[in-house]
Amino acid sequence: MSGLITDLKRFDRIGLSRVASHAKACCQMVRHSVFAQLTHFGDTGTALAAVPGLFHWGPVQWPTHWCDLVDHGDLVGDCGVHADVAAALLTQKSVPHVRARAAVLTPPMAPAHWRAVWSEAQVSDAWIGRSVVYHEVLRVGSRWWDPSDARWFAGPGAHTGSGHVLALREEGGQWQLAPDFPAAPGESPAGKEYDDPSEAGAPRSPRSPHAPQPAHTPAPAHTPPSTPVLPQGVLP
């Protein structure tokens, strides 16, 4: 439990991803192209499910701009990019939603693989904690949406393509721990809110890259699921 709490404190210093835009054609053209492709779909659910397929999975140096996401003609993104694009799409469609961060317990070999990939790209791997990894998600109504895996999940304690969600924190809220995660003596009980008062008002460090688009399981390929589960009930 202590390893998880340490990671949660570390993740609190990672601000939610916001893709910035230069006031120039370089960013305007990329952003317009992304949302033109997404709005081509007939409904919001299908458009949301298409987000991870637009971006080749890879390291992103944060803070980032739209033009930075283009690599040899392809779009590159991590879960922060997916979450920010999905949130912007929902905003355009006037669908109420909340940004959130998750702490995910992944398959054992995955963190070492990601560290190697991020190191080769000379990009910070601050999102990889001691026991869990940082991942960005959304709450849409009363349901949780993983914008990288293009599927709903049930909240703390559930599984996504990334792994086991041990904790969730909505923007402006407190960490909610998985109900099946045992608490050690003197630590926050599982299923309860966890917050560290000493972190209140602490400055956030510059944005770091985030947990990946799953097919996270063992594979380094990180391709989007071939038949994503569409977000039923999300309407324009």
N, C-alpha and C positions, 0 to 999 in steps of 0.2 A: 504494500500500500504506500509506503514512504517513497518508493520510486515513482509511482504515479503522481503523488502530490508534488514532488519536485518538478516533474515534467509539466504539470498544470501551471505552476508558478512561472516556469520558463515560457510556456505558450502564451500566458497572459501578456507578455512583452512583445508578442508578434501581432501587429495591427492587421485587421482584416484587409484583404487584397482590394486595391482600387487601381484599375488600369488607367493611367493618365493619358492625356492627349496633347501633343504639341499643336499649337494654333497654326498648323501648316498642312499642306496636302498630304504629307507622308502619313500622318495618323488618320486624317479624315477619310482617305481612300480605304485604308485597312478596316476601320470601324464600319464604314458604309457597306463594304463588301460582306463583312460578317453578318450584319443584321439584315442585309438584303437576302442572304441565303436562308436565314432563319425565318424571316417573315414570309418566305415562299411557301412554307408549310401551311396547311389549312387550319390547324388548330394549335393552341399554345402547348398542349401536352407533347405533341410530336416535335414541335420546335425545341422544347426543353430537352427532349431525349436526343436531339441531333447535336447539341452543343459539344460534347466530348469528341464527336466524330470530325468536327471541323479543325481540331487542333492536334497535331502530331505530339504525342506525349514527350516531354523533355524538360530540362532545367530552365527556370526563368529567374533572371537576376532582378530582385525587387529593391527599390521601386522600379516600375517598368512603364513604357509607353506602348501604344498600339503598334507603332512602327517597329518596336523592338521584338515583336512577336513573330516577325517574318524571318524565316531562315531558308535561304536558297529557294524562295518561291513558295514554301510551305508555311502554314501557321503552326507555331509551337506554343504549348500551354501546359500549366500544371493545374492543380485543383483550385488554386486561387483565381486563375484566369477563368476556369469553368464557372466558379461561383459568382464572380463579378458579372460575367456575360449573362448567366441565367437570371441573376437579380435584375439586371438592366432590362432583359426581355420581359420579366414579370411586371416591372414598373411601367413599361410601354403598354402592356395589356391591362393595367390597373388591377393586377392581382395582388392582394395583400400578402406580404411575406416578411420574414426576418432573417438576416444573415446570422450565421453561427459558426463556431469552431468546435471540432471534435477531437478527442484523444482516442486513437485506434490502436489496438493490439494486433499486429500483423503477423503473418507467417514468419518463422524464425530467420530464414535466410534473406528476407526482403530488405531489412535495413542496411545490411552490409552491401548489397547490390546497389541500393540507391546512393549510399555514401560514395561508392566508387564512381558512379555516373556523375554525381554532382561535383566531386573532386576533379574529375577529368575536365569538366566544363568550367572549372574555377568559379563555382557558384556556391554560396553559403548553404550548408546543410543543417541550419539551426532548427528546422522543423522535425528533425529526427531526434527524439528524446532518448532517455536511458531505457525506458520500458515500453513506450508507446510513440506514435508519430502524430503530428499535427495534420488535421484535414479540415477543409472548409465545406460546409453544408448549408442548407436552407430549411427554414420551417415555413410551410405554406399552409395557412389555416391551422389545423390541429395535427398536421402530418409532417414528417421529415422527408426531405428530398436530398439524395446524394447527386450533385450535378456532374460528377466525374463518372459515376457508375450508371447514371440514368435510371435510377430506381428509387422507390419509396423504401424507407426502413422505419422500424417501430420506435426508435429513440434509444436512450442509454440501455445497454444490455443486448441490443440487436446486432446483427451481422450485416455488413455490406460487402461489396467485392473487395474492399480494402482489408477487412478483418473484423474483429470484435470491438464494438463501440463501447469503451469503458466510461466515457464522460462526454457531456455536451454542455456548451455554454452559448446561450443566445447573446447577441449584441446588447450590451447594457445590463446583462443578467449575471447570474452566478453559475458555477459549475454544478451540473446535475450528474451524480455518479450512478453507474449501473446498479440496479437492485441486486444483481447476483454477484457483486464484487464485495468480498468480505472486508470489513474495516478492522484495523488493528486497534488495540486499546489506546484511548486518548486521541484517536483520529476520527474524522468525520464519518458517520455511519453511511453505508452504501445506500443509495437511493435518496440521500438527502442532499441539500445544497452544500457546496463547499466554496468558501471564499477566504482569502487571506487578507485581513485588514491592513497588514503592512504593505500590501501591494496597491492600496487605494491611492490614486493620484500619482503613482510612480510613472516616470516617462517611459514611453514605449520605444523600443529599439527600432531601427529601420526594418522595413518589411523583409522577410526572408521567404525563400521558396517553400512550397507546401507539399503535402502528401499527394501522392499520385493518383492519376486516373487508374482505377482498378481495372481490371483483370489482374489485380495485385497479387493474387495468390502466389504461385511460385515463380511465375514467368516474368522475365525482364522486358517482354515486348510491350506491355501496357496498351493494347489495342482496345477500342470500345467494344462492348458486347455486341454480338452479331444480331441478336434479337432483343433489344432493350425493352424493359418493362415500362410502358408508357404511363405517364402520370394521369390516370383516369380521374376525372372530376375537376381538373384545372381548366377553366374555360377562359376565353379572351374577355 
